């Protein structure tokens, strides 16, 4: 029993000595790696703040600034992590290969999300619309409240929030109503064939001239759009500023209806022709 105990004590002491020796030999690499990590984190934070300030001074688009700053931040963190593990003595080539394989597997399983990510990058870079623009796309219309990297947030006129995936948004047709300062309406009225067209046009033009939200330049216009089986279709085409467009359309429609009633002009209903059997 004494020999076994002595052998156990000797082995334990040998293990402790080897461990202490290994710690002493490895401590320079560990200290160097920790110094690189601490200094690197401070440098990454400092560079990121500096980049954000530069982009604010250059008055870059807020969405683009956030995207570029965040992308740069994560890229620097990844490089710092690779540098840190290399200072620890870990072989980085095999580690990078493993990360690449993991990235490929994740990419294949998240193809839809990557499509939305790519769409978000395209929207941010090429700017078909900005935050605050009124747009119509993918069958929905609203004001852009936020452009995220995967989805775009729209707020509709009745205060509903709609999230549109950036993948289909960047590949579809987008109508941006805010690119121009002014917007033209196309308001349709069906009037009876007994109506004098010239008189009807004069009545409409008087309504447009009296409306302060209708722009004088470009000048509004009234034309005969179509002659249907039951009515004369007038197209009323006034211009207004984007901010006044909705209210202007409502005021013009109301004013024309009242003016037609006073003049005894009959407004025909929109009748769909019955399909032939």
N, C-alpha and C positions, 0 to 999 in steps of 0.2 A: 504493500500500500504506500510506503514511504517513497519508493522509486517512482511509482505512478504519479504521486502528488508532485514530486520534484520535476518530473518530465512535463507535467501540465503547467506548472509555474514557469518553467523555462520556455515552453512554447508560447505562453501568454505574453511573457516579457518580450519574446522575439517579435510577436505580432505587433505589440505596442511600439517597439523600436522601429519596425518597418513602416508603421503608419505615420509615426512622427517624422521619419526620414522622407516619406512620400509627401507629407504636408509641407515640409521645408523646401523640398525640391520643386513642388508645384506652386508654392506661394507667390513667386514672382509673376507667373502667368495669371494667377487669380487676381493679384493686386493690379496688374496692368489692365486686365479685362474690366475690372470694376471702375478704374479711373477712366477708361475709354467710355464705359457706359454712362457714368455720371456726367462727364464733360460733354459727351454726345447728346444726351437728353437736354442739357442746358442749351447747347448750340442749336439743336433742332427747334426748340421753343423760341429762341431768339430769332432765327432765320424766318420762321413762320410768321412771327409778329411783324418783322421788317417787311416781308412780302405783302402782308395784308395792308400795311400802312401805305406802301407804294401803290398798290392797286386802288386804294381809296383816294389817294391824291390824283391818280390818273383818271378817276371817275369812271372806272370800268363798271359794267353791269353787275349788280349785287349777286345775282345767281352765278354768273361766270366767276366772280371773285371768290365766292365760297367754294365752288367746285375746284378751281385751280389750287387754292390754298390747302384744301383737304387732301387733294391728290398728292401735292408736294409733301405734305406732312407724313402721309403713310408711306410714301416712297423713301423718305429720309429715315423713318423708323425701321423700315425693312433693311436698308443698307447698314444701319447702326447695329441691328440684331445680327446680321451676317458677320460684321466686323467683330462684334463681341464674342461670338462663339469661335471665330478663328483665333482670337487671342487666348481663348481657353485651351487651344490645341485640338479642337474638333475639326475633322476634315470637312470643309465646306462644299466641295464638289459633289459628294454623295448626298449631302443634306439638301443642296439646291435641286438635285435630280429628284429626290423624294418629293420636295415641294412642287416641282413641275408635274409629277405624276398625279399628285393630289389635286392640283389645279385643273388638270385635264379632266379628271373624273368629275370634279365639281362642276366644271364648265359644261360637260355633256348632260349632266342631270339638271342643270339650270339654264337650258337654252332660251326659254321664254324670258327669264329674268335678264339674261345677258342681252337679249334683243331690246328689252326696255332700257337697259343701261346704255347701249349704243345709241338708241333713239334719244335718250336724255342728253348725251354728249353732243349729238348733232343739233338738237334744239338749242342748247346753250351756246354752241360755237357759231351757228349760222343765223340764229335769232329770227325765226319767222314770226315770233311774237315775244313780247316782254310781259313782265308782271304789271298788271293794270290794264292790259289791252282787252278789248272785247272781241272774242273770236267765235267762230262756228266750225265744228269739226266732229266727225264720227256721229253725226245726228244729234249733237248737243250744242247748245250755245250758252255763253256766260262770260264773265270777267275772270281773267287769269289772276288768281290770288297767290299762287306759289308754283314754282317750277322745281320739282324734286328730281333726283337722278333717275328714278324708276317711273314716276307718275307725274302728271300735271294736274293741279287742283283748280277747278273752275267753280265759281259761285254764280248761280243762275239768278234771274230776275226775281224769283220768289224765295231767294235766300237759301236754296238748296246747294249743298256742296257735292260736286261730282269729281271723281278721280278717274282720269283717262290715262291708260298705259302709254308710255312714251314710244313704244315700238310701233304700234299701229298709228299713233298720232303723227310721227315723223314720216311715215310712208303714205299717209292719206292726204286728201285735199283739205286745206285750212283756209278759211275765209277770215281775214283780219280786218275788222271794221275800224280799227284805230290808227292804221298807217296813214290815212289821209285825215286832214283836219275837218273836212266837210263830208257829208254823206247825202246821197240822193235817194228819195223815196219813189216808189211806183205804186200809187194808190188807184184802185180801179173802181169805177162807178158804172153800173148798167142803167141807162135811162131809156124811156119809151121812144119808139120811132116817131111819135107825134111831136117830139121836142125839136125845136129849132137848135141845131148844133152850135151855130154862132152865138146865140143867146146863152146857151149852157156854158160855153167856154168863157164868155165875158163874166158870168156869175162866179165861176170858179176862180178866175184871175183876180176878181175883186176880193174874194176870200183870202187868197194868197197874199195880195198886197197889204191887207189889213192885219196880217199875222206877223208880229215882230220877230218871231223865231224863224221865219222863212227868209233865207238870204236873198239879197237883191242881185248879188254876183256870186256864182253863176245864176242867171235868170231862171225862174221857174218856167215850166212849159206844160201845156195841156194839148193832147192829141187824141184823135180817134184811134183807139187801139184795135178794135175788132167790131165787125158787124155780124151779130149772131142772128139766129132765127127769131129771137124774141126781143132783142134790145140792141141799142148802140152802146158800145163799151168805151168809156172815156178813160184815158190814162193820165193821171195828175202826177207831175214830176217836179216837186219842190226840193230845194236843197236846204240843209240845216247843219249846224255844228254838231259834232258827235254827242256832246253833252245834252243838246236840246232835241235830238232826233226823235226819241220816243214820244215826248210831249207834243212836238210839232205835228207828228202824224195824227195823233189823237185829236188835236185842235182843228186840223184841216178837215178831217172826216166829219167832225161834229159841225163845223161851220158850213161845209158844203151841204150837209143834210138839211140844216135849218134854212139855208138860202134857197135850196131847191123846193122845199115845202112852201116857202113864202111866194115863190114864183109859180107855183102850181105844176112843177115838173115832177113827173111820176118816176120813181126809182124802181126799176124792174128787179125782181129777185134773180139770183143766179140759178138757172134751171139746167139740170143735166139732161141731155137727150136720152130717151129710152133706147136700149139696145134692140136692134132688129132681130126678130126670131127667124 
